[in-house]
Structures are given as structure tokens and as C-alpha cells.
Amino acid sequence: MSKRWKKRPDGSNWGEFGDDDQHGRMNLVTAERRLNALKEVKTGAVFCLSHPLHLPGGNVLNSGRHPPVFHPVFRPGGEVYFNLAMQETNPRFNDVGSDEAIMLYSQYSTHWDGFAHKGTMFDADGDGVEEKVSYNGFRLVDDAGRGLYGELGALALSVQEMAETGVQGRAVMVDLRHHFKDERVAVTYEMLEHVMKADAVTVEKGDILCLHTGLGELIREADGKLDNAIKTQCAVLDGHDKRLLEWISDSGVAAIAADNLAVERSSTLGLDPRMPHRGPQLPLHEHCLVKLGIHLGELWYLTELAAWLRKNKRSRFLLTAPPLRMPGAAGSPVTPVATV
């Protein structure tokens, strides 16, 4: 095969950015579009769009992910290298040093989903047998099932590829919370269109779409002490709405970020009753990460920025949000910065 695939999933854009492309829709964030994004900076003020990495707190939102854990770093003599007076190792030194190791779950707090985060079972090579494939037909492991680090580590499509794009461009805020409050609603295309028209919001090719639902604010208010009610609060996109998925395809958005758990209804709530006999557990994830190469940002903090934008009758801003440049990683913590 000249390509990794002979067939691509319906509605996908595999190959449209090149047979070997691993950047997906971030290809649309061109130098010209970055220059246009800089024009959105009027005041020079910045907003940090991430939670502290120990939030949301506990593992109510996802039982498989846990807060950061600190581990000591030891000097050659066995001393813990934290608040260490270096005169203990050499009396001539007067400095004090600190270091640490941190065990991080890459998608626990504010993060990006890399393309390696989701794949699909699909007969891409046309032999009648489904295989595990991800965006643009890439496989995450070799034929023997080995990744970059043994059983782990994606050989392709890791967040390192996203980091290399710089992830800086024009972002557009859609303030769902202003219209739906903290109610759990599944936002369809029709509802999204209504909100955007009411707020005079337009999304153009190469923009990064940010969705303010208010869940990030509820997480801050809980201060690490969440209960199960948090799982069913605030708006989510309706991943089963075909018109919404078509709009995402047609709009040309480069990436989507939200302050809720999964952009769409979370898989931690169990099966959606509308799920077909066989299909993706998270249809919007499949549509974006697998078919179109659109990265998804989750658990961002957008409330302060959304309030400022509304007060100043704006919806656009410069966003800088590269993930960690970690080879093999399926997701990454991120500290997004909005400049207005």
C-alpha cells in the first residue's frame, strides 16, 4: 500500500493534509491566521485558563485518574533535595536547593486530548477485518504490539505533534452558561446556532472554539471536595446530533476546548440511551479526534475570561496553549493563556 489505508471512515478527512500528516486541523492555523489573531489583542491583559493541577480534586469525575503526587529527588549522598542547604554537601556553598519528581495523570486537570487518545475499530486496509486505527489511518503500536515504551507510548499521533505546531491562534468564546445557567442540557446544533446568533458570535476557518459552560467555576467553588452531583451539571455538546457534527466539519474549527469534563456527555455516566447497537461511546470524540483531526481541550477554566469578554462586547482573543512536548503521550496538561 502506498498509504496506511485503502478506505477511510465516512465523513473523515484522512489524507487531505497529506498521507503522513499528524497535525490535523492545526494545519489551518497558518502564519497569516496567527497574524490575524494578534489583531485581537487590544489591552495586553492575560487570563490563565487552567485550574491548579490538583483540581478538580479526588476522582469523582473519573475514577481512573488521580491528583498529582510528589516524590523526592535524592542527592548522591542520599539527602532529599528539597530546601537543602548545600553547605551540608560542601561547607563552601551557601545556596539552598530544591527539586522534586511529580507523578501526573496527563488528563486529570486542564488538558488537551491528543489524537492517540481515541481510535476506532475500522477495516482501513480493505481486507474485511477491522483493526485498531486512529487519525489518518495511523496505528499507535507496531505489528508486535509494542509502543514507544514497551506496552505504552504512541508511536504516532502523540501530543508531541500538537506541541510542535505552537498551538497559538485566534479563539472564539461561546458562552453557553449565560443562556443555560448551570442546567445540564445537551446542546444541539440548533441550540448552538441560537446562542451564537444572540451573542453575535461568528466562527471562521482555523479558529479555536472555546465553550464556557460554568463547570470550571463549580469546580473552583468546590475547592477539591466534589460530590457526584458535579457529573450532571452544566451544558455539554450533544455528540449524537448529526447536524452539530456536520457543522463542526463544515466550520473549519482547528480545535475545541471546554470547561466541562469531556466537551460532550461523559463516558463516566455510562451508556447514553441513544447509542446505536454498536458504535462509539463518545461520538463527538470519534468525529473530532479520529475522523477530522480536531484536538479537544477539557476541564479548562473559562469563567473569568467569558465575563470579561461579555462586559467588553467581544468574543475573540489570542490563545496560546501548547501541550507538553512529551513523545508518546496520548494527552497532556496545559496552561492555556488568553491575551485580550
Secondary structure, 3 states (H helix, E strand, C coil): CCCCCCCCCCCCCCCCCCCCCCCHHHHHCCHHHHHHHHCCCCCCCEEECCCCCCCCCCCCCCCCCCCCEEECCECCCCCECCCEEHHHCCCCCCCEECCCEEECCCCCCCEEECHHHCCEEECCCCCCCCEEECHHHCCCCCCCCCECEECECCCCCCHHHHHCCCCEEEEEEEEHHHHHCCCCCEECHHHHHHHHHHCCCCCCCCCEEEEECCHHHHHHHHCCCCCHHHHHCCCEECCCCHHHHHHHHHHCCCEEEECCCCCECCHHHCCCCCCCCCCCCCHHHHHHHHHHCCEEEECCCCHHHHHHHHHCCCCEEEEECCCCCCCCCCEEECCCEEEC
